Amino acid sequence: MSNKQNCWEFKKCGREPGGAKVADLGVCPAASDSSFNGLNGGIKGGRICWAVVGTLCGGKVQGSFAEKRLSCLSCDFFNIVKKEEGHNLVMQPKG
């Protein structure tokens, strides 16, 4: 079993299915989009959240990676995933 955290575990945002803030903010697309499952060793989009449209950061919904790139590249979670994955890091899903 992997000890790699998904974004909702690291950030404690409460937007994972069954999370504390789902009633107010909805389930995060990173926690619900199975097309990202397994990328960077995560569940759904949990370790590639920067490439998922509609994630919440800084209290507001974010757009595409191109729109949120600067904030994502300086994000503490992104940098942990980058370090853990090394040269195997997937920045954007192939599609």
Secondary structure, DSSP 4 states (H G I P E B T S, - for coil): ---PPPHHHHH--S-STT-TTHHHH---HHHH-GGGTTGGG-STTTT-GGGSTT-EETTEE---HHHHHHHHHT-HHHHHHHHHHGGG--SS---
